[in-house]
């Protein structure tokens, strides 16, 4: 969280809401009101986990674009560049995305009925994955239910269903989800090696 807050501060962000549920006292004890970290922190308590989208219903409707970032990621993303991209694309929501290659370890058969039409040996699928970083226009707040579990993927789909503009911002900088023990260990090694810089 210190790394995230430092990157937010570097991008000129000075007001940060922290959504808490599990052991909030540890976070509050460490960060306090945020002054020591150069930001003003406000804590928002979730009685029950509402998902990232649902937690947005606990804060007042924003008056300017709102940056939402999961607390379990490590990234070097340029938030200013993301905002410029968001504005250039006139998006109501921008989702940070990262390339992810998925190789199938087998030959893939495509059939039409019983007839084999094609064989592709160990194909690689080039995908874009959701990085857990979002920019939202104030209008998006109307799509967030109050007091109900609602994931960001549901918010994205609700906007798409309503014909709203959602943009994908490609991250070229370092990014890693550190929600698992193995990934957390990898993140620690990457930081020591200077890969995040």
N, C-alpha and C positions, 0 to 999 in steps of 0.2 A: 504493500500500500504506500510505503514511503516513496518508492520509485514512481508509482503512478502519480502521486501528489506532486512530486518534483517536476515531472513532465508536464502536468497541468499548469503548474506555476510558470514554467518556462514558456508555455504557450499563451500566457497572459490571463489565465483563468484564476480568479481569486475567491470565488464562492463555490463551495463543494458540499453537496448533500451526500451523506454516507448512510446507506440503508443497512440496518443491522437486524439480526435475529439471534444467531448463535454466539454466545459469549460476548455481548456488546461491551461489557465492562472492560475487557482487555483492550479493545480498540480505543475506547474513550480514555482509559488510563494512559495509553501511549500517546495519543494525538491531542487530547484535550480540546481546546477551542480552535486549534490549528495555527495560532499565532506563531509558535516556534517553527512552523513549516512554511510560513509566508502566505497562508490562505485562511479564510474563515470557514470553519467546519460546522455544519448542522447535522445532527443525528436524527434519523427517522427510524423508529422502532416498528418492526413487523411482529405482531402477536403470533401470527402463523405465516409460514413462507408463502408469498404471493407471486413468486416468479419475478423476473426483472421488469416485465411489462406491468404487472399488477402493482408492484411497489411504487411505480410512477403515480398511481392514483392517490398516494399518501402525501404528495407534495402539492403545493398550489400550482395552478396552471402557469406555465412560464410565459414571460413576455418577450423572450428572445430565443434564438436557437439553443437547444439543450443537448449537451454531450453526455451520453450514457456509456459507461465502461464497466465491464465485469471486473470484480476485485481479484480474480484468480488468473489474470493474464500478465505476462511480462512482454512489453513491447517498446520499440523505439519509434513508433508511428509519429509523423509530423501532424499534430492536430490542427495547426494553422492551414496546412495544405489541404487537409480534409475539409475544413470549413470553406476554403476557396472553391474546392471541387463541388461541394454541396450547393453553394450559391450559383456557380457557373451552370450547373445542371438543373437549377430551379426545382430541386427535389424537396418533397415534404419530409422525407426520411432518407438518410444515407447510411448504408451498412458497409463497414469495413470488411473486405474479403481478401483472402489469400489463396494462392494456387496450392492445390493438393493433388498429387498424382497417386492413383490407386491401380496397382497392377494385379490383374487376375492371374493366379499361379497355374492356371490350366488353359488348355485350348477351349475356346468358346464356340459352340455350335449354334447356328441359327437355322431353325426349321420352319417350314411352311407345311403344316400338317405333319405327315410322316417323312416328307422329303427334305433332306439336308440341302440348304441353299448356300451356306457359307461356313467356313471354318477360319477363325482368327486365333493364331497361337499366342497365348499369354498377352492379351492386349493391355495397354495402359490407358486408363481413363483420366483425362485432364479435367479437374473439377475446381470450382471456387468454393471455399468454405467460409462460413460466418465466423468472424473473429471476435464477436462480443463487444464491438465498439460501434456506437450509433450516434448520429446527429439527427435531432428531431426539431421540426418547426413547431411553434406553439399550437398550430391547428391540429397536430397529431394527438394532443392531450384529450380531445373529445372522443377518441377511439379507445381510451383506456377505461375499463370498468372500475368502479369504486368498490374496494374491499373483496375482490374476487381474484383467485389465481389466474394469471395471464402471462404467458411467456412472450418474449420478444418475437419469436417465430410466428405466434398468433397475431401479434400487432402488425408485423410485416404483411401477413396474409390478409388481414382486415383492410389494410391500406390498398393492397393490390386489388382485392375484390371491389373496393369502392372506386377504382380507377384513378387512385392517387399516384403521384410520381415517387418511386423508390429507386434510388441510385446505388450502385455498388462501387465503392472506392477501393481500388487495388492497393494493398499494402506491399511495399517493396522493402520496407525496413524489417528489422527483427520482430518476430511475433511468436509467442509460445503460450499455450494454455497450460497452466501449472496446477490444475485441479487434482491431479493424481500424484502419488508418491514418486513414481519413476520420472514423470515430467518435472516435478519439483527438483529432484536431484540433477536432472539435465540442465535446468535453468540455473542452478547454483554454479555448475561447471561452466556454463556459457558466460555467466557474468564474470567469473574469475579469468576466463580467457579473453575477455573484452569483446565478445561477439555482439553484445547489445549496442556498443558504441558506434 
